[in-house]
Amino acid sequence: MNKILVLIGFSLLAVLIQVTVGPWLSIADIRPDFILILVMLVGIKYGRVPGETYGFVFGMIVDFIGIGSFLGLSALAKTFAGFLAGFLKGRRTRLNSFTFYLFSGLIIFIHYAIFYLINFHSADHSIQFTAVRYIIPDAVYTLVIFIIFDYLFSPDNV
């Protein structure tokens, strides 16, 4: 029960940070996704099923409160991210940091690819433009913030 309350508290904090600090950290409309970072941390700590479940529930909440775009799109992307992050559970100590963050970056990239390619599927943007303008910058920025959060809150560093 305490874990659930802590997770709810971190969830509310992530939404608050996303809404208040996120726009302040925006660089040319590129901003880190603190909610995605929390989804990934849940997947890494608790595994695939809790990661995907948390990603889906939190993604739907994001869509309902209007942070996302199409209803269910954030849920879809965050479900994939939570599920894929669950594969990293228990592998942090077996992987070197570079490999761990490379896989984390790939998961973040997949999340943004799902989100933006579906979001802009009917726009006049090419896949290359969408990748260069949105997917890669958002993924890199979120990965940098993820590395900072992971370093600060990693059990090895606490």
Backbone as ProteinMPNN parsed JSONL, in Angstrom:
{"seq_chain_A": "MNKILVLIGFSLLAVLIQVTVGPWLSIADIRPDFILILVMLVGIKYGRVPGETYGFVFGMIVDFIGIGSFLGLSALAKTFAGFLAGFLKGRRTRLNSFTFYLFSGLIIFIHYAIFYLINFHSADHSIQFTAVRYIIPDAVYTLVIFIIFDYLFSPDNV", "coords_chain_A": {"N_chain_A": [[0.827, -1.194, 0.0], [1.957, 1.227, 0.773], [3.825, 1.562, -1.285], [2.167, 2.038, -3.443], [0.964, 4.454, -2.703], [3.223, 6.098, -2.648], [3.927, 5.968, -5.341], [1.668, 7.169, -6.485], [1.989, 9.708, -5.412], [4.446, 10.471, -6.643], [3.516, 10.434, -9.235], [1.633, 12.527, -9.313], [3.411, 14.592, -8.772], [5.016, 14.429, -11.062], [3.186, 15.186, -13.063], [2.665, 17.791, -12.214], [5.243, 18.925, -12.455], [5.568, 18.579, -15.222], [3.596, 20.279, -16.24], [4.192, 22.778, -15.105], [7.065, 23.256, -14.94], [7.951, 22.117, -17.306], [7.182, 23.729, -19.68], [8.856, 25.901, -19.156], [11.381, 24.836, -19.454], [11.449, 24.48, -22.114], [12.868, 24.365, -25.332], [12.806, 25.8, -28.309], [10.206, 24.729, -28.727], [10.702, 22.131, -27.955], [10.629, 19.87, -25.399], [11.377, 18.164, -22.323], [9.875, 15.024, -21.374], [8.552, 14.471, -18.509], [6.723, 12.738, -17.474], [6.975, 10.473, -19.074], [9.539, 9.755, -18.26], [9.044, 8.95, -15.617], [7.342, 6.766, -16.134], [9.161, 5.08, -17.4], [11.002, 4.658, -15.314], [9.36, 3.271, -13.518], [8.857, 0.942, -15.023], [11.49, -0.058, -15.215], [12.066, -0.528, -12.539], [9.963, -2.223, -11.571], [9.212, -4.015, -13.587], [7.917, -5.524, -16.699], [5.005, -5.862, -16.944], [3.883, -4.229, -14.786], [5.068, -1.838, -15.678], [3.972, -1.421, -18.266], [1.262, -1.314, -17.604], [1.16, 0.883, -15.866], [2.083, 2.804, -17.661], [-0.02, 2.801, -19.541], [-2.286, 3.577, -17.955], [-1.404, 6.048, -16.924], [-0.875, 7.356, -19.306], [-3.468, 7.55, -20.381], [-4.596, 9.235, -18.474], [-3.062, 11.524, -18.951], [-3.938, 12.075, -21.554], [-6.654, 12.593, -21.028], [-6.558, 14.891, -19.392], [-5.597, 16.696, -21.126], [-2.921, 17.138, -21.868], [-1.807, 15.524, -23.759], [-2.452, 14.615, -27.253], [-4.327, 13.192, -29.458], [-6.947, 11.213, -28.157], [-5.907, 8.546, -26.33], [-3.508, 8.207, -27.662], [-1.179, 9.013, -26.256], [-1.392, 7.123, -24.263], [-0.993, 4.746, -25.712], [1.68, 5.091, -26.668], [3.09, 5.401, -24.241], [2.478, 3.0, -23.01], [3.887, 1.154, -24.603], [6.474, 2.134, -24.039], [6.676, 1.719, -21.234], [6.422, -1.071, -21.154], [8.67, -1.91, -22.692], [10.712, -0.756, -21.149], [10.499, -2.355, -18.952], [11.927, -4.614, -19.658], [14.46, -3.954, -18.916], [14.566, -4.358, -16.246], [16.342, -5.468, -13.474], [18.635, -5.651, -14.941], [20.334, -3.575, -14.742], [22.662, -3.695, -13.171], [24.063, -5.609, -14.54], [24.561, -4.579, -17.028], [26.777, -2.241, -18.572], [26.992, 1.311, -17.941], [26.821, 2.844, -20.315], [25.605, 1.081, -22.181], [23.184, 0.555, -20.866], [21.996, 3.138, -20.849], [21.933, 3.55, -23.58], [20.036, 1.638, -24.426], [17.894, 2.687, -22.971], [17.64, 5.178, -24.228], [16.89, 4.293, -26.764], [14.382, 3.214, -26.209], [13.036, 5.544, -25.43], [13.198, 6.918, -27.855], [11.613, 5.223, -29.478], [9.156, 5.575, -28.207], [8.628, 8.328, -28.787], [8.648, 8.164, -31.58], [6.399, 6.562, -32.124], [4.433, 8.26, -31.045], [4.708, 10.786, -32.469], [4.701, 10.043, -35.219], [2.179, 8.913, -35.557], [0.635, 11.052, -34.691], [1.221, 13.051, -36.582], [0.486, 11.883, -38.976], [-1.332, 12.61, -40.976], [-0.497, 15.084, -41.704], [1.387, 17.475, -43.662], [4.004, 16.783, -43.312], [7.084, 15.169, -43.899], [8.409, 11.913, -43.116], [11.098, 12.091, -42.522], [11.378, 14.834, -41.908], [9.72, 14.976, -39.643], [11.126, 13.268, -37.954], [13.618, 14.592, -37.676], [12.86, 17.129, -36.756], [11.158, 16.725, -34.551], [11.096, 14.036, -33.279], [13.816, 13.078, -32.779], [15.089, 15.372, -31.43], [13.329, 15.65, -29.145], [13.626, 13.108, -28.021], [16.376, 13.028, -27.385], [16.6, 15.184, -25.57], [14.823, 14.366, -23.527], [16.127, 12.002, -22.811], [18.529, 12.995, -21.72], [17.561, 14.337, -19.427], [16.41, 12.106, -18.212], [18.726, 10.58, -17.64], [19.911, 12.241, -15.738], [17.931, 12.22, -13.675], [17.896, 9.455, -13.193], [20.485, 9.048, -12.285], [20.475, 10.641, -9.966], [18.477, 9.414, -8.402], [19.069, 6.744, -8.349], [19.44, 3.536, -6.833], [22.067, 2.864, -6.36], [23.343, 5.251, -5.926], [22.131, 6.521, -3.841]], "CA_chain_A": [[0.0, 0.0, 0.0], [2.84, 2.385, 0.808], [4.414, 1.726, -2.615], [1.151, 2.635, -4.304], [0.834, 5.859, -2.317], [4.436, 6.784, -3.112], [3.814, 6.059, -6.795], [0.657, 8.194, -6.764], [2.628, 10.986, -5.106], [5.382, 10.787, -7.72], [2.718, 10.694, -10.438], [1.135, 13.899, -9.202], [4.573, 15.465, -8.9], [5.426, 14.427, -12.473], [2.235, 16.022, -13.803], [2.917, 19.17, -11.803], [6.493, 19.348, -13.091], [5.338, 18.653, -16.669], [2.76, 21.432, -16.56], [4.786, 24.04, -14.655], [8.48, 23.392, -15.284], [8.142, 21.685, -18.688], [7.232, 24.847, -20.622], [10.0, 26.744, -18.831], [12.564, 24.164, -19.991], [11.248, 24.306, -23.55], [13.829, 24.96, -26.259], [12.221, 25.712, -29.65], [9.072, 23.803, -28.599], [11.17, 20.804, -27.563], [10.692, 19.827, -23.935], [11.452, 16.789, -21.805], [8.62, 14.422, -20.929], [8.781, 13.959, -17.158], [5.808, 11.621, -17.273], [7.64, 9.333, -19.71], [10.654, 9.373, -17.389], [8.482, 8.185, -14.503], [6.884, 5.486, -16.683], [10.35, 4.247, -17.612], [11.547, 4.262, -14.015], [8.469, 2.233, -12.99], [9.148, -0.278, -15.774], [12.824, -0.549, -14.854], [12.06, -1.008, -11.154], [8.965, -3.247, -11.265], [9.075, -5.002, -14.65], [7.145, -5.24, -17.911], [3.554, -5.707, -16.754], [3.608, -2.972, -14.079], [5.477, -0.712, -16.515], [2.986, -1.157, -19.32], [0.004, -0.922, -16.965], [1.331, 2.259, -15.412], [2.159, 3.629, -18.862], [-1.359, 2.941, -20.113], [-3.144, 4.373, -17.063], [-0.904, 7.414, -16.868], [-1.077, 7.919, -20.637], [-4.881, 7.933, -20.502], [-4.788, 10.429, -17.639], [-2.458, 12.629, -19.705], [-4.845, 12.396, -22.655], [-7.892, 13.168, -20.501], [-6.374, 16.252, -18.875], [-5.293, 17.582, -22.241], [-1.505, 17.322, -22.164], [-1.567, 14.782, -24.999], [-3.22, 15.097, -28.397], [-5.437, 12.276, -29.699], [-7.282, 10.396, -26.997], [-5.339, 7.208, -26.389], [-2.191, 8.171, -28.296], [-0.171, 9.0, -25.188], [-1.509, 5.821, -23.595], [-0.347, 3.759, -26.571], [3.131, 5.3, -26.67], [3.631, 5.166, -22.898], [2.358, 1.562, -22.762], [5.063, 0.55, -25.23], [7.676, 2.54, -23.306], [6.689, 1.013, -19.953], [6.678, -2.486, -21.415], [10.067, -2.072, -23.107], [11.567, -0.443, -20.002], [10.445, -3.515, -18.068], [12.986, -5.551, -20.027], [15.696, -3.535, -18.252], [14.502, -4.697, -14.82], [17.363, -6.402, -13.024], [19.792, -5.668, -15.835], [21.139, -2.379, -14.505], [23.984, -4.054, -12.652], [24.764, -6.459, -15.506], [24.932, -3.768, -18.185], [27.526, -1.035, -18.227], [26.134, 2.498, -18.01], [26.607, 3.24, -21.706], [24.63, 0.171, -22.782], [21.903, 0.792, -20.195], [21.426, 4.389, -21.345], [21.668, 3.365, -25.004], [18.729, 0.984, -24.493], [16.908, 3.654, -22.487], [17.447, 6.139, -25.311], [16.142, 3.62, -27.825], [12.991, 3.134, -25.747], [12.497, 6.906, -25.519], [13.049, 7.188, -29.287], [10.443, 4.468, -29.946], [7.98, 6.274, -27.673], [8.369, 9.536, -29.575], [8.333, 7.771, -32.955], [4.982, 6.175, -32.123], [3.604, 9.431, -30.769], [4.72, 11.805, -33.519], [4.333, 9.517, -36.531], [0.717, 8.799, -35.587], [0.086, 12.396, -34.524], [1.409, 13.829, -37.807], [0.324, 11.022, -40.152], [-2.087, 13.271, -42.037], [0.087, 16.403, -41.971], [2.262, 17.533, -44.833], [5.382, 16.547, -42.892], [7.674, 13.883, -44.269], [8.925, 11.157, -41.972], [12.415, 12.642, -42.216], [11.172, 16.106, -41.223], [9.184, 14.675, -38.316], [12.21, 12.691, -37.151], [14.653, 15.595, -37.382], [12.302, 18.279, -36.049], [10.449, 16.383, -33.32], [11.413, 12.776, -32.605], [15.198, 13.026, -32.276], [15.342, 16.356, -30.358], [12.593, 15.3, -27.927], [14.225, 11.902, -27.436], [17.676, 13.371, -26.787], [16.36, 16.043, -24.408], [14.247, 13.529, -22.474], [17.169, 11.077, -22.355], [19.45, 13.732, -20.841], [16.877, 14.513, -18.14], [16.292, 10.761, -17.641], [20.032, 10.213, -17.074], [20.086, 13.029, -14.512], [17.027, 11.657, -12.663], [18.339, 8.103, -12.875], [21.699, 9.168, -11.473], [20.133, 11.196, -8.656], [17.597, 8.542, -7.628], [19.483, 5.352, -8.475], [19.772, 2.935, -5.538], [23.517, 2.83, -6.195], [23.842, 6.571, -5.57], [21.398, 7.08, -2.701]], "C_chain_A": [[0.869, 1.254, 0.0], [3.476, 2.643, -0.55], [3.434, 2.407, -3.556], [0.985, 4.116, -3.983], [2.04, 6.672, -2.771], [4.369, 6.987, -4.619], [2.779, 7.106, -7.204], [1.235, 9.581, -6.498], [3.61, 11.409, -6.186], [4.641, 11.101, -9.016], [2.187, 12.12, -10.437], [2.267, 14.904, -9.35], [5.035, 15.553, -10.351], [4.492, 15.282, -13.315], [2.468, 17.489, -13.481], [4.184, 19.718, -12.454], [6.288, 19.516, -14.594], [4.583, 19.927, -17.042], [3.441, 22.749, -16.197], [6.218, 24.236, -15.144], [8.736, 23.049, -16.748], [8.181, 22.825, -19.683], [8.431, 25.774, -20.389], [11.294, 26.161, -19.391], [12.502, 23.98, -21.506], [12.311, 25.058, -24.347], [13.262, 24.732, -27.657], [11.1, 24.666, -29.691], [9.48, 22.363, -28.329], [11.298, 20.823, -26.049], [10.764, 18.38, -23.468], [10.084, 16.324, -21.315], [8.87, 13.755, -19.577], [7.88, 12.766, -16.855], [6.39, 10.353, -17.89], [8.798, 8.84, -18.846], [10.142, 8.534, -16.222], [7.978, 6.823, -14.967], [8.074, 4.552, -16.877], [10.939, 3.773, -16.29], [10.685, 3.182, -13.359], [8.736, 0.913, -13.698], [10.474, -0.89, -15.383], [12.815, -1.142, -13.446], [11.151, -2.218, -10.948], [8.739, -4.272, -12.373], [8.112, -4.59, -15.752], [5.669, -4.966, -17.651], [3.228, -4.461, -15.927], [3.986, -1.741, -14.911], [4.456, -0.381, -17.58], [1.646, -0.728, -18.732], [0.067, 0.528, -16.512], [1.384, 3.207, -16.609], [0.789, 3.855, -19.482], [-2.229, 3.86, -19.258], [-2.699, 5.829, -17.063], [-1.054, 8.097, -18.22], [-2.516, 8.348, -20.861], [-5.18, 9.172, -19.663], [-4.243, 11.655, -18.357], [-3.383, 13.048, -20.846], [-6.127, 13.061, -22.155], [-7.704, 14.596, -20.004], [-5.862, 17.209, -19.941], [-3.839, 17.844, -22.519], [-1.168, 16.638, -23.483], [-2.386, 15.348, -26.142], [-4.434, 14.201, -28.624], [-5.679, 11.434, -28.455], [-6.763, 8.978, -27.203], [-3.95, 7.143, -26.994], [-1.071, 8.173, -27.265], [-0.196, 7.665, -24.454], [-0.809, 4.742, -24.405], [1.175, 3.879, -26.496], [3.742, 4.984, -25.308], [3.489, 3.7, -22.483], [3.547, 0.828, -23.361], [6.326, 0.872, -24.442], [7.78, 1.808, -21.969], [7.002, -0.458, -20.11], [8.146, -2.709, -21.776], [11.034, -1.767, -21.967], [11.585, -1.598, -19.012], [11.482, -4.57, -18.398], [14.319, -5.197, -19.365], [15.689, -3.849, -16.758], [15.563, -5.75, -14.491], [18.604, -6.439, -13.896], [20.717, -4.474, -15.627], [22.546, -2.737, -14.05], [24.769, -4.906, -13.638], [25.202, -5.697, -16.749], [25.823, -2.619, -17.733], [26.627, 0.175, -18.47], [25.821, 2.896, -19.444], [25.526, 2.382, -22.357], [23.246, 0.383, -22.179], [21.234, 2.054, -20.737], [21.177, 4.347, -22.848], [20.302, 2.696, -25.193], [17.623, 1.923, -24.018], [16.604, 4.69, -23.56], [16.658, 5.551, -26.463], [14.66, 3.512, -27.456], [12.325, 4.51, -25.847], [12.258, 7.283, -26.976], [11.811, 6.478, -29.843], [9.154, 5.132, -29.461], [7.637, 7.485, -28.53], [8.047, 9.21, -31.027], [6.864, 7.368, -33.062], [4.105, 7.417, -32.0], [3.55, 10.383, -31.962], [4.328, 11.262, -34.887], [2.825, 9.304, -36.648], [0.084, 10.186, -35.522], [0.142, 13.195, -35.829], [1.169, 13.015, -39.071], [-0.431, 11.702, -41.288], [-1.552, 14.664, -42.365], [0.982, 16.329, -43.201], [3.728, 17.338, -44.473], [5.854, 15.199, -43.413], [8.154, 13.187, -43.001], [10.279, 11.718, -41.554], [12.285, 13.965, -41.46], [10.686, 15.868, -39.802], [10.274, 14.121, -37.41], [13.208, 13.758, -36.732], [14.104, 16.73, -36.528], [11.718, 17.922, -34.684], [11.011, 15.158, -32.597], [12.803, 12.801, -31.985], [15.454, 14.086, -31.205], [14.611, 16.036, -29.057], [13.216, 14.098, -27.229], [15.546, 12.222, -26.749], [17.477, 14.193, -25.516], [15.794, 15.222, -23.244], [15.275, 12.539, -21.939], [18.143, 11.772, -21.411], [18.821, 13.925, -19.462], [16.698, 13.166, -17.442], [17.599, 10.342, -16.977], [20.265, 10.964, -15.771], [19.21, 12.464, -13.392], [17.489, 10.271, -12.231], [19.587, 8.14, -11.995], [21.354, 9.655, -10.062], [19.352, 10.219, -7.784], [17.934, 7.068, -7.747], [19.819, 4.789, -7.097], [21.277, 2.892, -5.289], [24.061, 4.151, -5.672], [23.167, 7.166, -4.346], [22.081, 6.714, -1.414]], "O_chain_A": [[0.561, 2.229, -0.686], [3.654, 3.796, -0.941], [3.82, 3.249, -4.367], [0.879, 4.941, -4.89], [1.894, 7.806, -3.226], [4.715, 8.057, -5.119], [2.993, 7.847, -8.163], [1.0, 10.515, -7.264], [3.616, 12.567, -6.603], [5.085, 11.937, -9.803], [2.28, 12.83, -11.438], [2.1, 15.947, -9.982], [5.405, 16.629, -10.821], [4.947, 16.024, -14.186], [2.468, 18.334, -14.377], [4.195, 20.846, -12.947], [6.776, 20.481, -15.181], [4.898, 20.573, -18.041], [3.281, 23.739, -16.911], [6.541, 25.283, -15.707], [9.633, 23.618, -17.37], [9.122, 22.902, -20.474], [8.954, 26.363, -21.336], [12.203, 26.905, -19.761], [13.403, 23.391, -22.103], [12.612, 26.22, -24.076], [13.239, 23.6, -28.139], [11.061, 23.823, -30.587], [8.656, 21.46, -28.467], [11.982, 21.675, -25.482], [10.267, 17.478, -24.142], [9.25, 17.128, -20.898], [9.341, 12.619, -19.511], [8.241, 11.891, -16.068], [6.307, 9.278, -17.295], [9.007, 7.634, -18.719], [10.745, 7.517, -15.878], [8.165, 5.827, -14.269], [7.997, 3.367, -16.553], [11.33, 2.613, -16.163], [11.214, 2.277, -12.714], [8.831, -0.128, -13.048], [10.578, -2.107, -15.233], [13.482, -2.145, -13.19], [11.52, -3.146, -10.229], [8.127, -5.31, -12.121], [7.567, -3.486, -15.754], [5.141, -3.945, -18.092], [2.36, -3.69, -16.335], [3.302, -0.72, -14.855], [4.109, 0.782, -17.784], [0.968, 0.128, -19.299], [-0.86, 1.304, -16.746], [0.797, 4.288, -16.573], [0.469, 4.967, -19.901], [-2.834, 4.803, -19.767], [-3.522, 6.736, -17.187], [-1.332, 9.294, -18.277], [-2.765, 9.392, -21.464], [-5.927, 10.052, -20.09], [-4.884, 12.706, -18.372], [-3.587, 14.24, -21.077], [-6.63, 13.989, -22.788], [-8.595, 15.429, -20.174], [-5.711, 18.404, -19.685], [-3.529, 18.704, -23.343], [-0.331, 17.128, -24.241], [-2.952, 16.435, -26.025], [-5.483, 14.44, -28.025], [-4.739, 10.999, -27.788], [-7.151, 8.3, -28.154], [-3.27, 6.125, -26.858], [-0.114, 7.41, -27.392], [0.849, 7.14, -24.069], [-0.102, 3.908, -23.84], [1.872, 2.886, -26.287], [4.802, 4.364, -25.235], [4.29, 3.205, -21.69], [4.148, -0.024, -22.707], [7.153, -0.007, -24.201], [8.855, 1.327, -21.61], [7.746, -1.034, -19.317], [8.792, -3.6, -21.225], [12.058, -2.435, -21.826], [12.575, -1.799, -18.309], [11.881, -5.342, -17.526], [15.206, -6.044, -19.263], [16.69, -3.632, -16.075], [15.658, -6.784, -15.152], [19.535, -7.191, -13.609], [21.764, -4.376, -16.267], [23.518, -2.134, -14.505], [25.998, -4.934, -13.59], [26.119, -6.128, -17.449], [25.645, -2.085, -16.638], [25.602, 0.058, -19.142], [24.684, 3.247, -19.759], [24.628, 2.909, -23.014], [22.248, 0.388, -22.9], [20.044, 2.041, -21.05], [20.292, 5.046, -23.341], [19.504, 3.135, -26.021], [16.538, 1.949, -24.597], [15.445, 5.042, -23.777], [15.842, 6.241, -27.074], [13.791, 3.701, -28.306], [11.184, 4.62, -26.296], [11.241, 7.895, -27.303], [11.046, 7.075, -30.6], [8.183, 5.239, -30.21], [6.492, 7.65, -28.951], [7.249, 9.912, -31.648], [6.167, 7.788, -33.986], [3.155, 7.597, -32.762], [2.465, 10.747, -32.416], [3.672, 11.97, -35.651], [2.255, 9.495, -37.722], [-0.893, 10.459, -36.22], [-0.792, 13.934, -36.143], [1.611, 13.421, -40.146], [-0.188, 11.394, -42.454], [-2.109, 15.35, -43.222], [1.286, 15.247, -43.704], [4.606, 17.694, -45.258], [5.119, 14.212, -43.375], [8.286, 13.81, -41.947], [10.573, 11.81, -40.362], [12.997, 14.193, -40.483], [11.183, 16.486, -38.86], [10.34, 14.467, -36.231], [13.602, 13.822, -35.568], [14.811, 17.243, -35.661], [11.776, 18.731, -33.758], [11.364, 15.245, -31.421], [12.948, 12.567, -30.785], [15.992, 13.747, -30.151], [15.197, 16.137, -27.979], [13.322, 14.066, -26.003], [15.805, 11.737, -25.648], [18.116, 13.926, -24.498], [16.238, 15.371, -22.105], [15.298, 12.262, -20.74], [18.54, 11.192, -20.4], [19.476, 13.702, -18.444], [16.818, 13.083, -16.219], [17.585, 9.805, -15.869], [20.762, 10.388, -14.803], [19.692, 12.251, -12.28], [17.477, 9.949, -11.043], [19.718, 7.345, -11.065], [21.883, 9.136, -9.078], [19.535, 10.19, -6.567], [17.164, 6.221, -7.293], [20.419, 5.484, -6.277], [21.716, 2.884, -4.139], [25.12, 4.18, -5.044], [23.59, 8.215, -3.86], [21.616, 7.092, -0.339]]}, "name": "protein", "num_of_chains": 1, "seq": "MNKILVLIGFSLLAVLIQVTVGPWLSIADIRPDFILILVMLVGIKYGRVPGETYGFVFGMIVDFIGIGSFLGLSALAKTFAGFLAGFLKGRRTRLNSFTFYLFSGLIIFIHYAIFYLINFHSADHSIQFTAVRYIIPDAVYTLVIFIIFDYLFSPDNV"}
